Structure formats: structure tokens, C-alpha cells
């Protein structure tokens, strides 16, 4: 993780140096995690915290307050509508996701309160 943190810091530093930070949105997320041996499991087929939760960090200087944390769950299906919102374009009809911008600006009523996921059925020890 420290390697990833260092590389993200380098990217943000270059954006600052080139004076692009003020008009650049940076979104960091990743694939779901591995269980890394927890619960005697290796892989991505469970809904334990280590494999179900992923990071989502949004940096938009001048628009989103730095250091804001939200506690409501969000989903990847929300990323495309969020990017459409940032770009100032409409979101196509029929999408399951919703823009996260209102939630990131403090409008708690815009969150759904739950995230939907599924996992493979397997026998394992808890």
C-alpha cells in the first residue's frame, strides 16, 4: 500500500507543478480485495470485509471539500453517472447508478443506504 500511496502522491504533485490540479478530477478505486488467508481462504469469492470493501477516493479541488468522508455505501455503478455529472453531460436513461456528487457535497438524502453485492456459493469455515 505504501508503494501505491507514493505513486499517487507523485501524480498529484505533478498535477500541482503543472498547474493542472485545479481543473483535474482524480478518482482512485480498485478491484475488490483478496482474503489473503483470513478465514482460511484465498480468493475473491466471499463477502467478508477484506474482499467486499474497496477504496474510493475522489479529489476535485475547488469543488469538493478536502478531507470529506462519507459513511454511506456506494457502488461502482455510480461511477459512470458521477463522471457524466462532472463532465456536465446527461446520464443515459436506464442506468442503475446515480451521481455521487450530491452525496460528496453533503446531501445525505442522495445516498441509497445500502450496496448490493453477491458472492459464489462455497463451503468455508467462518
C-alpha positions as CSV (number, residue, x, y, z in Angstrom):
1,X,0.0,0.0,0.0
2,X,2.8,2.4,0.7
3,X,4.1,2.0,-2.9
4,X,0.6,2.9,-4.2
5,X,0.4,5.8,-1.8
6,X,3.8,7.1,-3.0
7,X,2.8,6.8,-6.7
8,X,-0.5,8.6,-6.2
9,X,1.4,11.3,-4.3
10,X,3.7,11.7,-7.3
11,X,0.8,12.0,-9.7
12,X,-0.8,14.7,-7.5
13,X,2.5,16.5,-7.2
14,X,2.9,16.7,-11.0
15,X,-0.6,18.0,-11.4
16,X,0.2,20.7,-8.9
17,X,3.5,21.5,-10.5
18,X,1.9,21.8,-14.0
19,X,-0.9,23.9,-12.6
20,X,-3.5,21.3,-13.6
21,X,-4.7,20.3,-10.2
22,X,-7.4,23.0,-10.1
23,X,-9.2,21.6,-13.2
24,X,-8.4,17.9,-12.8
25,X,-10.6,15.3,-11.1
26,X,-8.8,12.4,-9.7
27,X,-10.7,9.2,-8.7
28,X,-8.9,6.3,-7.1
29,X,-10.5,2.9,-6.7
30,X,-9.5,-0.7,-7.1
31,X,-10.7,-4.2,-7.7
32,X,-12.2,-5.9,-4.7
33,X,-9.6,-7.4,-2.3
34,X,-8.4,-10.8,-1.6
35,X,-9.0,-12.6,1.7
36,X,-5.2,-13.2,2.0
37,X,-5.6,-16.3,4.1
38,X,-8.2,-14.8,6.5
39,X,-10.8,-17.3,7.4
40,X,-8.5,-19.9,5.8
41,X,-9.5,-18.6,2.4
42,X,-7.5,-17.2,-0.6
43,X,-9.5,-15.5,-3.3
44,X,-12.4,-13.2,-4.1
45,X,-15.4,-15.4,-3.6
46,X,-16.7,-14.2,-0.2
47,X,-18.4,-11.2,1.2
48,X,-16.0,-10.8,4.1
49,X,-14.8,-7.3,4.6
50,X,-11.4,-7.9,3.1
51,X,-12.8,-9.0,-0.2
52,X,-16.0,-7.0,-0.4
53,X,-14.9,-3.4,0.5
54,X,-12.9,-1.3,-1.9
55,X,-11.4,2.2,-1.7
56,X,-13.0,5.1,-3.5
57,X,-11.2,8.4,-3.2
58,X,-12.3,11.5,-5.2
59,X,-10.2,14.7,-5.4
60,X,-11.8,17.7,-7.1
61,X,-10.1,20.8,-5.9
62,X,-12.3,23.9,-5.6
63,X,-15.5,21.8,-5.9
64,X,-15.3,19.0,-3.3
65,X,-14.1,19.9,0.2
66,X,-10.8,18.2,1.0
67,X,-10.9,15.5,3.7
68,X,-14.7,14.9,3.4
69,X,-15.6,11.4,4.4
70,X,-19.0,9.8,3.7
71,X,-20.3,6.8,5.6
72,X,-23.0,5.7,3.2
73,X,-22.1,2.7,1.0
74,X,-21.7,3.5,-2.7
75,X,-21.3,1.2,-5.7
76,X,-19.2,1.1,-8.9
77,X,-22.4,1.5,-10.9
78,X,-22.4,5.1,-9.5
79,X,-19.0,6.0,-11.1
80,X,-20.3,6.5,-14.7
81,X,-23.1,8.8,-13.7
82,X,-20.7,10.6,-11.4
83,X,-18.3,11.2,-14.3
84,X,-21.2,12.3,-16.5
85,X,-22.1,14.8,-13.8
86,X,-18.6,16.1,-13.5
87,X,-18.4,16.5,-17.3
88,X,-21.7,18.4,-17.3
89,X,-23.4,15.9,-19.6
90,X,-26.6,14.0,-19.1
91,X,-26.6,10.4,-17.9
92,X,-28.2,7.9,-20.3
93,X,-31.6,6.6,-19.3
94,X,-31.9,3.1,-17.7
95,X,-28.7,3.1,-15.6
96,X,-28.8,1.7,-12.1
97,X,-26.3,4.1,-10.7
98,X,-26.6,7.7,-9.5
99,X,-24.1,10.6,-9.4
100,X,-22.2,10.7,-6.1
101,X,-21.6,14.4,-6.4
102,X,-24.6,15.4,-4.2
103,X,-23.5,12.9,-1.6
104,X,-19.9,14.1,-1.7
105,X,-21.2,17.7,-1.2
106,X,-23.0,16.7,2.0
107,X,-26.5,15.8,0.7
108,X,-27.1,12.6,2.8
109,X,-30.5,12.2,1.3
110,X,-29.0,11.4,-2.1
111,X,-27.5,8.1,-0.9
112,X,-29.3,4.8,-1.1
113,X,-28.0,3.5,2.3
114,X,-27.2,0.0,1.0
115,X,-24.8,-1.6,-1.5
116,X,-25.8,-4.7,-3.4
117,X,-23.3,-7.5,-3.9
118,X,-23.2,-11.2,-4.4
119,X,-20.7,-14.0,-4.0
120,X,-20.1,-17.5,-5.1
121,X,-21.5,-20.3,-3.0
122,X,-18.9,-22.3,-1.4
123,X,-18.2,-24.3,1.8
124,X,-15.9,-22.5,4.2
125,X,-15.2,-22.1,7.9
126,X,-16.1,-18.8,9.5
